[in-house]
Amino acid sequence: MSVRRVVWFHRLVLWASFLCLLLGGGLLAWQSQAQENGRIALVMTVEGAIGPATGDYFERGLRRAAARDAELVIVQMDTPGGLDATMRSMIRAMLASQVPVAIYVSPSGGRAASAGTYLLYGSHVAAMAPSTHLGSATPVQMGGGGLPGMDDPAEEAPDEDAAGDGDEAAGDGAEAGDEQADTEPSPRRGETAMERKVLEDAVYYIRGLAERHGRNADWAEEAVREAVNLTSREALERGVIDVVASDIDDLLAQIDGRDVVMAGGERTLNTADLVIERFDPDWRTELLQVITNPNVAYFLMIIGFYGLIFELSNPGSLVPGTIGVISLLLALFAFQLLPINYAGLALILVGLGLIVGEALMPSFGILGMGGIVAFVIGSVMLMDSEQLAVSLPLIGGIALLAAGIMLWVLIRFAGLRRRPARTGQEQLVGSLGVAQEDFQGQGHVRLRGERWNARSSAALTRGQEVRVVAVEGLTLVVVPADRAAQ
């Protein structure tokens, strides 16, 4: 590669990075200036399983609503459930929110099952569309099924003793040995201490939410112990929810003037003539939802473990180790063992480390590409609210700069590989030495402080200066220095 091309390539990379940085700063300034104050209702959408990505999106929406001074947050929800840790984090954020939150189970045919039921009970306004349902709030292990040892009552034989059956054994301790064939089974309580702890914790957690908002706590307990369900109309009749609304406009009309319990006391909703502003999941949230999908998370964990195993068993291969580290960090985030900010920061540090490793130990781009991928993913995970966002163009500019540097290193490395190999012996050609004795044919010369075998077709005298014209193995082919000069 010529010097002119190298200079041109450097200028191109620097200008592209500079433009990306300017674009990122301009975008942030435009976003901060584009905000408008007004009476709005911020509408969010939660669909599918609830995981870390959903929790991050939900909390960002609450912060946006507070920054926009919104009157109400409406969460349109249709979920089969999700992770307990994420659900509790969302409820904590909802209870501490400065803006009232209405959970609205919609569209018709949707559901608020399992974790969705807890979220509905924790909301300031619980609403459902017609032909929706909620319930099945029994905690289960990851992978499906109920708590270990809790049998399905449908599989219970009618003539079995209560003490011998998993469900009937969960009845009151004083009646554990009584016959239950002709009576309704007692509520589930679990068989082992761990099962009872998990179940009782869930029961009293949802009862506390129900009592806070004046909703049916007895049915909430039944939904946890027996996994029962209610339709939207039944839920309204039994005091489980506040409103059945056909759409968002109907919801706003029905809850106008309603008193809700906030962290700082009661508040009267004023939802008349609110402007609807949607805050739908962006591509970042959708990407994180793909990563936190249980099947994808499990796959990432397996790739991570095997990548590290292969790298340790064959040090220096680099590919499995690079892929393994990145996959394992993503899996730890997906299983909520690492918070999103820690996972993002760890990926950025790993990415920078891999890029530095590429510079110190060229690996044909393996470490460099892995570093860029880890850096970009980690930066995307750290993108947060509009006010404290890491600009996407800024991420792209830095990634482009890193890729340009890595490409330049690879091109220079490839150029060096195309040059003919030069060994130490080839460097001897043209060097000057001194004959050690008189000889013609075979003899010895001293060159660079070393004694070498030499061959000359001309007669040489001791002390005569000679020049090396070729190297044949460990023998130097020499001629008199004055003849070589001629």
N, C-alpha and C positions, 0 to 999 in steps of 0.2 A: 504494500500500500504506500503510495507516494505521500510526501509531507503535505502537499496541498490538499489531498483527500482527507487526511487525518484532521487538519485544521478545519476544513469544511464540515466534517462530521461533528466535531466538538461544538462549533457554532450552532449547528442545527439543534443539537440536544439542549444546549443552554437556552436558546430562544424559545423552544417548545416548552421547557420547564418554566421559564419566566412568564410566558403567556398563560399557562395553567394556573400559576400562583396569582396572577392578576385577576383571572376569571373567578377563582375561588374567593378572593377578597371582595370582588364586586358582587358576587352572588350573596355572600353573607350580608353585605350592606343593604342590598336590595330587599332581602328577606326581612331585615329589621325595620326598614322604612315602610314596607308594604303592609304591616299590621294596622288594622283599623279597630277602633273601639266602637262597641255597639252592643245591643241586647241580642245575644245569640244563644242558640242551643247547639252545642257541639255533639255531633252524631258519630259514634264509632261503631265498628263492626267486628264481632268476635265469632268466627265460624271454625268448626272442627275442634280437635283436641286442644286442651289448655296446657301449654308448656312454657318454658322460659321466654320464648319469643313473644307469646301472647302477653305475658306479664310485663315485658319491657314495653310493648306497644301500648298497653293499657295505662301504665304509669306515665309514659310520654304524653298520652292524650290528656290525662288529668293535669299535668303541668302546663300543657298548651291551653287548656280551658281556664286555668287560674291566671295565666299571663294575658289571656284575651278578655278576662273579667266576664266569663260566660255566666248566664243565669242557670244553666242546667247542662249536664252531660247525659246523653242518652246512648246506651250501649245495646245495640241490636245483637242478640245472642242466639246462637243455635249450636249447642255443643253436647257431645256424649259424655263429657267429663274431662279429667286430666290429672295432672300432678298435684298432690296435696300441698307441697311447699309453695308452688306457684299460686294456687288458689288462696292460700292464707296471706301471701304477700299482696295479692290484689285486693283482698278484703281489708287488710290493714291500711293500704293506700286509700281505699274508698272511705273508710271510717274517718281518716284524718284529712280528707279532702275539704278544701274551702268551698268547693262547688258541689251542690247536690247531684247525686248520681241516680239515674233511673235505669234499671236493667229491664229491657223490653225483649221478651222471648218472641222472636219472629224470624221468618215469615210463617204463615199458616203451614202446619206440618212439621215445624221445628220443635226443639226440645231443650230443656234445661236439666239434663240428667246428671247424677252424681255431683261433681264439683260445681256444675251449673246451678244446682239447687242451693248450695251454700252461698254462692254469689248472689242469687236472687234474694235470699234471706238477709244478706248483709247490705243490700242496697237501700238507699233512702226511699226510693219508690220502686215497688215490684209490680211489673206489668207483663201481660201476655197477650198475644194475638189469638183470635179464635182458632180452634183445632190445633193447639199446641199442648204440651204436657211437661210435667216436671216430676222428679222423684228419683228412686233407685240410688239413694245417697249412702248406701253401705260402703265403707272403705274396703278396697280390695288391694291385693298385691299386684305389682307390675307383672304383666303377662296374663292377667285375667283371673277369674274365679274369686270367690269370697275369701275371707280370712281362713287360714288353716284350721280345720276341725269344725267348721260351721257348715253343717249339711243342709241340703235343700229340703224344705218341708214337704215339697211335692213327692220326694222320694221316701218319705217316712211311712213305714207300715203302720196301719191304724191300731194294731193290737200290741205294739211293742211297749215296754215299760219306759216311763219317762227317764229313768236313770240310765237306761241303756241306749238312748237315742241322742244324737248330737244336738238337735234343736231343742228337744224337751229337757235335755240336761241343762240348758241355759235358763231354765225357769227359776223361781224362788228357791233358795237353799232349803227351806223347811219342807218343800213339797217335791224335792228332786226325785224321791222314790215312789211317788203316787202315780196311779194310772191316769193318763191324759187322753185316752181314746175317745171319750165322749165330751171333752171340753176343748176350748180353743188353746192352741199352744202358747206357752209363756214367751215373753219377748226374748230375743237372742241376747246372750251376755258373753258368749265365747267360752271356750273350755280352758285354755291355758291363761296364765297371768298376762302374757304379752297380748293375746287376743282381747282379753277384757280391757287392758289399758288402752289399746288402740280404739276399740269400739266405744268405750265410755268417754274417752276424750272427744271423739267425733260427736257423740250425742250431746254432751254439755256445751260443746263449742257452738253447735247450731241452735241449741236452746237459748244460749246467751244472745245470739244474734236476733232470734225471734222476740225475746223479751225486750230488747233494745228498741225495736221498731213496732212493738205491739202486734205481732203476728202469731199464728197458731203454733205454739211450741210443742204441744202434744203430737200433732201430726208430723212435725219436723223430726221428733224422736222416732216415731213409727217409720218414717222414710229411711232413717239411718239403720234401725234395727231390723226391719222387715223388708226393706227395699220396695215399699209400695209407691204407687204413682197416682197422680191426679191430672185430669184435664184442666184446661184453663177455666172453664165454667165452674167445675167442682172446687178448684182452688180459690176462686173468688167467693163462693158460698161458704167455704169453711174458714175464711179469714187468713188464708195463706198468702194471697197477693192482694194488691190494692186496686188494680184496674185491669179490665179486659178491653183492649183498644184495637180497632181494625187497622189503624195506621198511625204514623207519628203525629199528624195533625189532630187526630182524635185523642191521642194520648195527652198532648199538650192542653187540649180543651178540658179534659176530665180532671187533670191534676192542678189546674189553676186555682190558687187560693188554699191548697192543701198545706198543712203544717207537717214538717219533717224534723227529725232529730239529727242535729249536726254535732260536731265535736264541741262547739262552743255554746250549744243550747238549741232551742227550737227556732225554726225559720219558716216563714210563709212563702210558698212558691208563687212567683208572678210570671206565668208562662204565656200570657196573652201577647200575641203579635211578635213572637220571637222569630228571628231570622235563623233558618237552618244552615249550619256550616258543617260540612262533612270532613272527617279526618279518617280516611280509609287507610288500611295497611299499605305501606309503600313497598318497593321492591326489596328494601333491606329487611323488613319484617317478613316478607314472603321467603326470602333466602334463609333467614334464621329459622323459620318454621320448617323448611325442608331439612335443615341440619338437625333440628330437635325432634323430627319424626322418630318414634321409637325404633322402627326398622333401620332407618339410616344411622341413628345413634349407635345401635348395636353393631352395625357393619363397620362404622368408624372405629369403634373400640377394638374389634377383632383385627382390623388392618393395623391399628396402632401397636397392639401387643406383638403381632407377628413381625411387623417392620422392625421393632427394636430387637426382637429375638434374632432375626436374620442378620441385622447389623452387628450385634455382639458376637454372633458365631462366625461372621466373616468381616472383620473390621476393615474399613476402607472402601467398601462397596458403595456407600453414601446414599444410593437411591432408596433402599428400604428404610434406612435410618431417618432420612429427611421426610419421607412420606409418613413414617410411623409417628414421629414427634408431632407433626401437624395434625394428623388424624386423632391422636390421643388427646390433644388439647381440645379439639372440637367435641370429642365424645364426653370429656369431663364437663364441658359447658352444657351439652345436650342433656346429661343426666343431673344437672344442677349441682354438681360437686364444685364447680367454679362459677362465681358470679360473672355476668357478661362483661363487666369492666375489667375484672382480673384476667379473664380468658383473652379478651382483646389485647390487653397490655402484654400478656405473656406471648401471644402470637407475634406482636410487633417486635419484642425483644428477640425472639427466636429468629424472625425474619432478618433483622439487622445482623444478628450473629452469623447467620448463614451467608449473607452478602459479604461480610468481612472475611469469613472463611473462604469464600470464592476468590477474593483478592489475594489472600495469603497462600492458598493452596488450590491452584486451578484444577477444576474437576469437570472440564468440558461443559460448564453451565449447569450442572446438576444442583450444586449448592446455591448458585445464584438464582435459578428459576424457583427453587423451593423457597428461598428467602423472599423473593418478590411476592409469591403466592401467599405466604404467611403474613407478610407485611400488609398486603391489601386487605385480606380477610380480617385481620386484627383491627385495622383502621376502620373498616366498615362497621365492625361490632362496637367501636367506640363512638360512632356517630350517634348523637343524642338529640336533644331538643334544638329548636331553631336558634335560640340565643347562644347555646354553648356547643354548636355543631362543629364537627370536623368536616370541612368542606370537601365534597366529592372531587371537584377539580383539583384541590390541593393534594388529595391522596393520589389522584391520577398523575399529577405533575411529578411528585416525588417518586412514584413507581416508574414513570417514564425515565426520569433521571437515573435511577438505579439500573433500569434495564439498558439504558444507553451506555453507562459505564461498563456494565458487564459485557455488552456486545463488543465494545471497543477492546476490552481485555481479550475476549475470545478471538477477535480478528487479528490482533497483534500476536497472540499465541499461535494462531494458525499460520500467520506469515513466517514466524520463526521456524515452524515445523517444515515449511516448504524449502527453507534454505538447506543446502547440502551440509551434511554433518562434517565437522572438522574436529579431528582428534589432536592430542598433544604431539604425536609424531608428525602430522602434517604441518604443524606449526614450526617444525625444525627446518623445513625446506627454506633455503636462503640464508640460514644462520651461518655465522663464521666460527671456525674452530682452529685448533692448532695440532699439527701432526706430532705424535708422541715418539716416533722413530722414523728412520729412513725406510721407505717401502715403496714398491710398485705392485699393485694387486691388492693383497690383503695386508691390513695393518691396524693401527689404533690411532684415534684422535681424541683430544679433550674438547668437549663442547659444554658450555654452561656449567662448568665445574664437575662434569661427569666424563668417565672414560667409556668410549664407544668403539665397537668393531667398525672398521671402515674398509671400503674398497675403492681403489682409484686406478684408472688406466694410465695415468701419468706418473712419472717418478716424483716422489715427494721426499723432502729432507726433514730431519728432526727440527721442530720449531717453526716450520713453514706454515703460513696461514692458509687455510683451506675453506671452501664454501660447500655447503650441503646442497646437492641438486636432486636427490631422491632418497627415499627411505624404503628399504627392503627388509621387512621384519625388524630384526634388531641390528641390522647392518646399515650404515650410512654410505651412500654413494657420494664421493667428494671429488672436487677438482681444485687445482690451485686457485686461490682467490683472485690473483691478477688475471688469469685466463677467463674466469667467469665475468670479470668486469669488462673485458674486451668483447 
